[in-house]
Amino acid sequence: MENYLNKLYEERRSIYHLGNHSRLTEQQITEIITLALKFCPSAFNSQSARVVILYGSYYQKLWDIVLTELDKIVPDNKIQQTKEKINTFKTGIGTILFFEDQNTIENLQQQFPLYAENFPLWSLQSNGMLQYMIWLALKEKQLGASLQHYNPLIDHEVKLAFDLPEHWKLLAQMPFGSIEQPADEKSFLPMEERLKVFG
Ligand SMILES: Cc1cc2nc3c(=O)[nH]c(=O)nc-3n(C[C@H](O)[C@H](O)[C@H](O)COP(=O)(O)O)c2cc1C
């Protein structure tokens, strides 16, 4: 139990080969994500993060949007490769969309002008924390995930397709599912280059 968290840190990886097997129901997965969203810290407790969870046909629809938008800009000789990559994100259980509510940030900037420049940065930092919390929580339930960034290319179509407010800014997409193939070995920089301890 003592090293439980350490092990989880190490075992959370970017998983690209996803399947749709899980002991958990969609409702249980939603509860796990909801808990992280509730307890994730945010600047001034602003709770500016917004999350959309897509399962089933909604989830397939997201990756169809990504493909349609990529098709408009990817050269013909690269499109087959792109299609194959995007299709790997469709084989899992669902995809989580991470947003930040820009109205919340603007309100804070008006309320606390002294920190106006910081709120957009803090909002991103908090959303990153949420992404990591969820990534870790999914791994704890033996589910794999990766972090994708097809925004801003897909922003407009995503908002239309899922009827989302204009002031929700899309930051990341996290496809998740069962782990069908483990991640490759990962390299690490020497800790001496990255950490200084005094005292
Ligand atoms: C802020 C951030 C952005 C990332 N963007 C992408 C991305 O767009 N596509 C992708 O496949 N992986 C993305 N990753 C995953 C990293 O490549 C990955 O975390 C890193 O190589 C370490 O591997 P690991 O997640 O297996 O530990 C991102 C990770 C972070 C933290």
The ligand as an SDF file (V2000), in Angstrom:
LIG
                    3D

 31 33  0  0  0  0  0  0  0  0999 V2000
    0.8190   18.8130  -22.4370 C   0  0  0  0  0  0  0  0  0  0  0  0
    0.9890   17.5310  -23.1860 C   0  0  0  0  0  0  0  0  0  0  0  0
    0.6870   17.4870  -24.5370 C   0  0  0  0  0  0  0  0  0  0  0  0
    0.7470   16.2670  -25.2260 C   0  0  0  0  0  0  0  0  0  0  0  0
    0.3000   16.2110  -26.5250 N   0  0  0  0  0  0  0  0  0  0  0  0
    0.2610   15.0190  -27.1460 C   0  0  0  0  0  0  0  0  0  0  0  0
   -0.3120   14.9030  -28.4390 C   0  0  0  0  0  0  0  0  0  0  0  0
   -0.8190   15.8680  -29.0120 O   0  0  0  0  0  0  0  0  0  0  0  0
   -0.3290   13.6760  -29.0310 N   0  0  0  0  0  0  0  0  0  0  0  0
    0.1880   12.5750  -28.4080 C   0  0  0  0  0  0  0  0  0  0  0  0
    0.1470   11.4870  -28.9810 O   0  0  0  0  0  0  0  0  0  0  0  0
    0.7240   12.6530  -27.1650 N   0  0  0  0  0  0  0  0  0  0  0  0
    0.7590   13.8420  -26.5230 C   0  0  0  0  0  0  0  0  0  0  0  0
    1.2790   13.9240  -25.2610 N   0  0  0  0  0  0  0  0  0  0  0  0
    1.8430   12.7240  -24.6230 C   0  0  0  0  0  0  0  0  0  0  0  0
    3.3630   12.7820  -24.4920 C   0  0  0  0  0  0  0  0  0  0  0  0
    3.9790   12.6060  -25.7320 O   0  0  0  0  0  0  0  0  0  0  0  0
    3.7680   11.7040  -23.4900 C   0  0  0  0  0  0  0  0  0  0  0  0
    3.1420   11.9660  -22.2540 O   0  0  0  0  0  0  0  0  0  0  0  0
    5.2720   11.6330  -23.2700 C   0  0  0  0  0  0  0  0  0  0  0  0
    5.9370   11.2210  -24.4480 O   0  0  0  0  0  0  0  0  0  0  0  0
    5.6180   10.6770  -22.1470 C   0  0  0  0  0  0  0  0  0  0  0  0
    5.0820    9.3880  -22.3850 O   0  0  0  0  0  0  0  0  0  0  0  0
    4.0550    8.6980  -21.3930 P   0  0  0  0  0  0  0  0  0  0  0  0
    2.7570    9.4970  -21.4180 O   0  0  0  0  0  0  0  0  0  0  0  0
    3.8580    7.3140  -21.9090 O   0  0  0  0  0  0  0  0  0  0  0  0
    4.6400    8.7150  -20.0070 O   0  0  0  0  0  0  0  0  0  0  0  0
    1.2020   15.1130  -24.5660 C   0  0  0  0  0  0  0  0  0  0  0  0
    1.5480   15.1850  -23.2080 C   0  0  0  0  0  0  0  0  0  0  0  0
    1.4350   16.3640  -22.5250 C   0  0  0  0  0  0  0  0  0  0  0  0
    1.7460   16.3960  -21.0490 C   0  0  0  0  0  0  0  0  0  0  0  0
  1  2  1  0
  2  3  1  0
  2 30  2  0
  3  4  2  0
  4  5  1  0
  4 28  1  0
  5  6  2  0
  6  7  1  0
  6 13  1  0
  7  8  2  0
  7  9  1  0
  9 10  1  0
 10 11  2  0
 10 12  1  0
 12 13  2  0
 13 14  1  0
 14 15  1  0
 14 28  1  0
 15 16  1  0
 16 17  1  0
 16 18  1  0
 18 19  1  0
 18 20  1  0
 20 21  1  0
 20 22  1  0
 22 23  1  0
 23 24  1  0
 24 25  2  0
 24 26  1  0
 24 27  1  0
 28 29  2  0
 29 30  1  0
 30 31  1  0
M  END
$$$$
